[in-house]
């Protein structure tokens, strides 16, 4: 990359926020800072329409769906829409070979057919407010970081307890700007959430892993749920007596059309960004961390994919696991490509030069901030080799096999003081388990850990594996002879009344001991060393971001995403992924038909959809050209957690459901490129068409407010 290119990127990162309007994930309670620019871009409402405590606002129509997606209300009777991939686990849990809702879709034709989902919750934000002063009270005089954190925890507990006293609400406090600011979040959680509808995977997951993160996209990525409450409209556990929740606000759906340069706003729960990473950290991502994690998941995905192709029942069992594993795997590949294209490490180095120059301007700044960059350099050198080992243990042990998950559940079970009869976790575990698949994953991944990590960072349990005695056979024997992987033996053992006998039997199991010793080594040694260094790095980031805020005091720097409600805004627009290639901003049903391939599961277009296309039976959902829109792109800054977020037009109407980013822009968690970073959304017209014409569930449209 040329020096001019680096300078241009630095300008995008550091000059006033007016130039980088599309970058940023903004705190909704502070949108007064952004509203002028939003209006210049076409927004027609006020900040109170977006966020208000005293009056119903858009925030009251948006939920944190489960533990990491977003959803929104689209009717006065608690009807909620999110992505198909966000509801995938629930759809898969209800699926069997006989009732294969993944393949065939599911549509409740009345409310009595809606399916409950154990463990699923949706959470509304009631209020958020800045509590930085209260949280940091009494910390200025504490030099010991452990004691300082303890004081912050005490203050947090006091604030949250007071905030929700005598209510059914929940409360959390989260840090922003690396701990330089704190916000209190008061929330309301509902746990009776029922599946209403989902298209078949050939629509909801159309294109599968091949199209994932890619544009052009033709995926009908949505599912419908309904929130239920008690007779007073308050949260309640599942009961046939519960009634549809009556929200304070829901979104009207606008089908009048989407044009290039239209204003768009995405409102939801972005998970994690790292906009302020030091250059060595970015280098680690590009050269070590992402390549390592990709290689590990290559092996796991190959094993699952082979088994899923060979057997329909296995495909159903492993569908959700495969999708979860492959998502980050492909994202990391795009992230490497994007960071290299932007020459991100050199851009960061140039930023750091500008920062050092600012620091050295005055003795006061040198005293306060002079050690920041040298500390980063030293600590990232210290952590590099430990980071590699940590990533391997995280991917191979903790996220690698079903056997580890069962080990951990058993560890919790035998750790109880008294015997309980709650052994339903065994049935749930083995419903989506196949011995041969998990055995092959276990052997392949443990061999990678054993072979690729330095000997001084291997757990004693791994060092016991001998090269002389065929490691593969040793691992196969360890796995195959374990009670962990036998549903019948576990059910028989855990149903006994003698908890001491159960504990003794389980703790004698060699595979259980292997995982237990590996886990103990990780937390007592490897992670303990890693964590000590990481704490120093985190403390340094706090000072670094504080300095950046001071350095850019007349500009707006947004805090990194942390799974709290944020607003981002941009415009409908395509992009140029490569020299001589230009993508328009939308796709249509024509593209789905062009991709149709009955030989490939992810491209096997349902016959009814093909028939509707042949007949051009698009109802009121076609655009002015007579095409049926499917997806569109815009320049909103999104990340994981924004899946399912509403895409809102200038009048506060729902026009789309965010579900992805383009592959060329997946590095936006670290470095945003306004030329190529695009969020990908489902056009609401395609959703309504599918519910109405394809599923024949038009009764659902009767409860929606549709703006034409």
N, C-alpha and C positions, 0 to 999 in steps of 0.2 A: 504493500500500500504506500502511496506517495505521502510526502509530508503534508501536502495540501489537503489530501483526503483526511488525514488525522486531524488537522486543524479544523476542517469542516465539521467533523464529528464532535470535537470538543466544543465548538460553538453551539451545536444542537444540545449538548449536555449542560452547558453552563450559562448561556445567555438567558435573557428574561423569559418567563414562562409563556409570554404571548407567542413566541416563535415555536414552542413545543407543546402546543395545546393538546395534541393527541396522546402525549405521554403523560402518565400519572394515574395513580389510584387514590382519589381524594376522599377525605373524611366528610361524610354527609352533613355533619353538624357545623362544618366550617366552610360551606360552599359560597358564603358571601364573597369570598376571595375570588371565586371562579365565575360568578354569575354573569358578569359583564361580557366576558369572553364567550360564554355559552350562548348568550343572546346574539352576539355578533355572528356566531355560527348557525343561528336559526332557532334556538330554543325559545319558546313562547311563554313559559310559565315562570313561577317564582321559586325561591329556595324552600319556602314553606310547603309547596306542593310536593317537594321531594322528601323533606324531613321536617317533621313537627312533633312535638310532644303533646301539645294541647288540642290539635285537630288531626283528623284522619289524613294520612299522606301516603306517598308511594311506599315508604318503608314498611307500612302496615300490610302491604300486599306481597311482601317478600319474606322468604324463610330460608334458614340454613337447613337444607334437606339432608337428613342423616348426619354423617360426620364430616362431609367434605364437598357437598354440592350445593347449588342454589335452586330454589323453586319459587313459583309465584302463583297467586290466586287469580283465577279467571272467571269466577262466578260468585254470586252472593251465597251459594250453598257449599262453600268450602272446596270447590273443584280446583285442583292444583296441577300445574304442568311443570315438568322438569325434563331432563334428557332421558332418552332410552338407556344410555349407558349408566346414568345415575340410578335408575330403577332396575338395572340389569340383575343385580343380586336377588331382588325380590321376585322378578319374573322367573329367574332360574330356579329359585327355591320352590315355586309353585309348579314347576315343570317336571313331567315324568315322560317315559316313552309313550304312555297312553295319552297323556295330556301335555303335548309338547308346545307350550306357549312361546318358547323361544323361536321355534320354527314357524308356528302357525299364527302367532299373535294371540292376544286375549282382549275381549271386549265384554264388559258387563252390560247387559241390555236393560237392567234396572238396578236399583240400589241394593236389593237383596243379594245380587250376584257379586258385589264388590268383595274383594278378598283381603282379609286382615293380614298384617305383616308384623310378626313378633320382632321386637328389637328396633323397629324403625321409628324415628321421631322427626318432627319438624319444629324449628325454634324461631319464634318471632322476636325481633328487637323491640323492646318497650321504650327504652331510653338509653342514651349514651351521654356522658359528660366528662369533661376534663377534671381529673382529681390529682393532678401532678403535685400540687402544693401539699395536699393531705398525705399522699403516699410518701413523699420525700421528707416530711417533717421529722426532724431529729436525726437525719442521716449525714448532714454536712460535717459534723464533728467526729464521725466514725471513720477511721482510717482502715481498719481491718475489713476486707471485702466480705468475709463470711458473716461478720456481725452486722454489716450494712444490709446484706440480703435478708438477714433475720429480722431486722427492724422494718424493712419494706414489707416483708411477709406479715408481720404483726399489724402494721398499718392497713394492709390490704384486707386482712380478716375483719378488722374493726369496721372498715368502710362497707364491705359487702354485707356483713351481718346487719348493720344499721339500715342499709338501703332496702332490704327485703323483709325486714321485721314485720310479722303479722300479715304477710302476703303469701301467695303460692308461686311467686316469681323466683327466678334464680339470678345470681349476680356473679360476674367475674371482673377482674381488672387486668388489662393488658398493656404492655409497654409499647411505645412508639418511638421512632428515631433512636433505636438501640438503647432505650431506657432513659432518654432525656425528657420524655413526656409519658403520662399515663392517663388512660380513659377507663371509666367504669361503664360496664354494659349490664343493663337489667333486661332479662329475657323471660319469655313465656314458652314452655315446651309442651307439645302435644304428642301423645304416643299412640293414639288410635288413628292410624293412617292406612287407608285401604286402597288397593290397586283397582283402578277403574278401567284402564285400557292401555294397550301397547300394541304397536304394529308388529308384524313378523320381523325376525332378524334380517330377512332379505330386504326390508325397508328401513327398519330402525338402526341396523348396523350395516347397511348396504356399503359394499366395498371393503368391509372388514379391515384387516391390518394393512392391506395394500393401499387403501385410500386414506387411512388414518393419518391425520396431520397434513393432508394434501389438499391442494386446490388445482383444478375444479373438483367440487364435492357434490354428491347427490344423495346424502344420507338423511332419511326422515327420523332424525335423532330426538324422539320425544316419547314420553309416557305420561299417563294421567293417573292421578291419585285423588283421594278425597279425605279431608281432615274431619274427624268426628269429635264431638265434645259432649259434655253432660247437658242436662236440661237447662242449666244456667249459662251455657256457652263457655264453660271452663274446662281445662284439660282433665281427662279421665282415662284410665286404662280401658282396654277393649271391653265393650259390653254391647249386646244386641239392643240395649235400651238407649245407647248413645244416638245423637242426632247430628246431622251435618253442621259443621261450624259456620257461624255467621261472621265473616271478617269485617273489620272496620273499613277496609278498602280492597278493591280488586281492579284488575286492569281491563279496560275495554280493548277489544281487538280490532285493529284497523286493517282493512283489506283494500284500501283505495289505491295502493301501489307504492313501490319504493324506487326512487330515482337516484342516479349518481349525484353525489354531493349533498344529499339529504342529511340533516343532523341526526345523529344517533347517540343514545346514552345507554350504557350497560350498568346495571345496579345489582350488586351481589356480594359474594363472599370469596374474594381471591385469597388463595392459600399462602403462597410464599414467593417473595422476590428477594433478590440480593443486589440491589442497584449500587451499593456502596462498597463492593468487594475490592480488596487490595489486589494489585497486579499479580502477585505470586499465587493468590487464591484462584484467580481466573486461569492462570497457567496450569495449575493443578487440575482444574475442571477439564480443560482442553486436552492436556497431555496424559493425564493419569486417571482421574476419577471416572469421567464418562466412558473412556475406552474400557476400563476394567469392568464396570457394571454392565456395559453392553455385552462383553464377552461372556460373562457369567449367565446372563439371561438368554444369550444365543443358545447355550446348551440346554437350559430348562425349556425354552420354547420349542426347540427341535423335538425334544422327547414328548412333550404334550401334543404337539401338532401331529406327529406320526401316529400316536395312539388315537387321537380324535378322528383322523381320516379313516382309520381302519374299523371304527365301531361307533354306531349311532349313540348308544347309551353312554359311552365314554365321552363323546362330544358334549352331551348335555351335562355330565358331571363336571367337566373341566372348562366349560365355556366361560364362566365368570372368572376363574383363576387365570385362564389364558389371556383374556382381555385385560385384566388388571396387570399382568406381568408385561404384556407387550406394549402397553401405553407409554410408560416411561422409557422403555427400551428404544422405541422409535423417536421419541422426543429428544433423548440424549444425542442421537445421531444428527438430528437437525441442529441441535444446539452447538455441537462441535463445528459443523459446517458454517453456521452463522457467525460464531465468534471468530473463526479464522477469516472469514470474508471481511469482517469489520476490523480485522487486525486488533482485536480487543485488548490484548495484553499491552501493546504499544500505546493504544489510546489511554489505558489506565496509567501507564508510566508517564505520559504527557500530563495527565491530570495531576499526578502526584508531584511533578516538577512545578506546576503552577501553584499547587498547595504549599510546597516547601518555600517557594519564592514569597508567598504571602506571609507565611509564618516568620520568615527571617527579616521581614520588614521592620519589626519592632522588638526590643528586648522582652517586653511583656508577653508577646505571643511566643517567642522562643522559650520562655520559661514555662508557659502553659502547655504548648503543643510541640515543642521541639523534639520530643522523644517518640512521637507517634509512628512515623515512618520507619525509623530504625528498629523499633519494637516489632512492628509487623514483619519486617525482613527476618529478624532473628527467630521469631516464634513460628513462622511458616516453614522455615528450614527445620526447626525441631520437630514439627508435627508431620512432615511429609511422609516418612516411612510408616508411621503409626496410622496415618490416614488411609494408606493403602490396605493395611491389615484390617482396619476397622470396616472399610467398605466390603471386604471379602467376607468377614464374619457376618455383617449385617445381611448381605445378599444370600449367602450360602447357608448359614445356620438359622438366623431368625426369620428370614423370608423365603427360605429355600424349599423346605419339604413339609408335607402334611404330617410326617412323623414327629417333627419338632413341635408342631402345634398341639398334637395329642400329648406329647411329653409335658408341655407347659400346663395344659389343662389338668393332667394327672397330678402335677406338682402342687397346683392350687387345691385340688381335691384332698389329697392326703395331708395338706397343711392345715386343714380345718381342725378345730379343737374337738369337735364332736362329729360323729358319723351322720351324714344326711342321705336321703334317698334320691337326691337330685342328680341323676346320671343321664339326663336327656342329651347332654353334650356328646355322648358316645354315638347315639343314633344320628345326630346331625352331622357329626364328623364323617362317619362312614357312608352317609348318603352320597357324598361327592368325593369318594375316594376309590382308587383302584390300586391294588398292591403292586402290580408290575410297573405301572407308571411311576409311582412314588419311589419304588426301589431303584429304578434306573436314574431318576433325578438325584436321589441320595448318593448313589455311588459316583456318578459323574461329577457332582458338585464338590463332594468331600475330597475327591482326588485333586480337583483344581486347587482347593484351599491348601491341601497337603503339599502340592507341587510348587505353587506360585509364591507362597509367603515365606519370608526368611525364617530360618529355624528358631531364632530367638523370639519369634512372635507366634509360635505354634503352641497351642494348649497341650499339656501333658497327654491328654487323651488322643491327640493326633500324633504325637511323637511315638506312641506305642505301636502305631501301624508300621510294619516292617517291609522294606523293599524286597527283602529276601523271600518273603512268604506270600507274594502276590497280593498287593493292596486291594485289588478289585474283589478277589475271593474273600478276603478278610471282611471287607465292608458288606458284601452280600450276606455273609454268614451272620454278621452283627445285626443286620436288619431283619433277616428272615426268621431268626430264632427269637425275636422279641415279642413280648406280650402286647407292646404298644400298638402293633399293627394287626391285632386279631380282635375283631368286634365281639365274637362269641366268648373268648377267654376274658376280655375286659368286663363284659356284662356279667358274666358269672362271678368274677372276683369282686367287683364293686357292689354287687347286690348282697354280699355277705354283711353281717352285722358287726364284725370285729374290725374296727378301723386300724388297730395295731397290726393285725395280720395282713390287711390290705397294704398298709404302708411298707411292711417288711418285704412282702412279695414284690412290690413295684420297685423298691429301691435296690433289690438284688438284680433286677433286669439289666443286662449289659448295655443295651442301647439307651435305656434311661440314664444309666451312669455316664455313658459317653456324652450325652447332651448336657447332663448336670455338671460334669467336670469342665466341659467346654464353656458352658455359660458362666461358671464360677471364675474360670481363668479370664474370660473376657471382661467381666465387671470388676473383679478384684485386682487385675493386673493391667491388661491392655487398655481398657476403657478408662480406668482410674488415671493412668498416665496421660492418655489423650485428653481427658476432661480437665485435668489440671492446666495443661497448656491452652486448651480451648477457652477456659475461663479468662485467662490472661488476654487472649485474643479478643474475646467479647468485651472485656473492660476497655481495651484499646479502641475498639469500634465505637464505644459510647463516647469516648473523648474525641475521636475522629469526626463523628457525625455532628457532635456539638460544635466543633471547629468549623465544619462545612456550613452549618447553619449561620454561624457568625460571619464567615467569609462571604456568604451569599445572602446577607440579611435583607436585601431589597428584592430578592427573587423568591419564588415558591419552589421548595423542594418537598416532594411528597414522601411520606414514611413508607418503608417497605411493607408489602402485604403480610398480614398475619392472621388470616381467616376471620377478619372483622369486616363489617359492612362498608363497602366503598363505592364510589361513583367514578366512572371514567366516561369520557365522551370523545366523539370524533365524527367522521362523515362516512357515508356509503361511498366506497371507491375500490377499484381493482388495484393491480400493481404489476410491476415488471419483474418476474422472477429471475430472468437472465437476459443477456444481451440479445435484442431482436425478438423477444417474446413478451407479449402483453396479454394479461388476463382481464377480461371484463368482470364486472362486479356481481354477476348472478349466473345461476345455472337453471335448467328447466328439466321437465320430465323427458324431453327428447334425449337428453344425455343419459338418462337411466336406461332407456330403451336401447341406445347405442352400446351400452356396456353389458347388456343382457348376455349371460352365458350359463345355460342350464347345467353345464359340467362343473361349475365352480359354485360352492355353497353361498359365498358372499355376493355373487353376481346373478343368482338365479331369480330373476324378476317374477313375482307371482303372476299367474295367468290373468287374474282379475284386473291387476294394474295395467297389463298390456292391453286388455280389452278396452278399458277406459281410455287409454291412449289412442287406440285405433278409432274409437268412436268420437274422439275429441270431446268426451263428456266431462268437461271441467267445471260446469256450473258457473257460479259467480266468482270463481277463484283465479281465472286466467288474467294475464296482464293485457295491456292495450294492444299488444301484437297477437293476442290469441294464444300465447304460450302459458303453460302452467309453471310458475316459478317454484323452485325447490329450495335453494340456499342462496345466501349473499355474503359478501365480505364488506368490512368496514374497518376504520382505523382506530378502534377502541383498544386501549391497553389492557389486556386480560391475561389471566394465568389459570392454573389449576384451582378449582374451587368456584371459578366463574361458570363452570359447566352448569347449564340450566338457567343461567341468569337471563332476566328479561332484557330484550333490546327494545328501547323506547324511542318513539319519535318526538318531534318538537312539541307536540300537544299532550304528551303523557300517555299515548296509546301504545299498546303492545304490537310490534311489527315482526318480532323474531325471537328465537330462543338461541342464545349463545351456546355453542358446543365444542369449539375447537379453535386452534390457531393454524395459520399456514406454516408449513414445514420450514420455509425460509426465514420465519420470524420466531422460532421457538427459543432463540437466545434472548428474547425480550425479558426474561426473568433477571438477567444480568445486565444486558445492554439493549436498549430499545432503538430500532431503526425505523423512523417514520416513513421511509421509502418502501419498506417491504413487510413490516409487521402488520398483519391483518388478523382480525378475529373472524371466525366463520360461524354463521348463524343459519338456523332453519327459518325459512320464510313462513309466517303464520298462515298464509294462504294454502300452502302445501299441507300443513297440519289439519286445517279445517276440511280440505278436500278429502284427505284420508279418512277422517272420522265420518264424514258425511257420505261420500260416494263409494269409498273402498270398504269401510267397516260396516256401513249401514247403521251407525249409531248416532244418527242425526238428532235424536232426542237430547243429546248432550249440548248441541248448539243452542237449544231453546233456553238454556240457563245462562248462556254467555251474552255479553253486550257486544255486538258486532257493528263496527262503524264502516259504512260503505262510501 
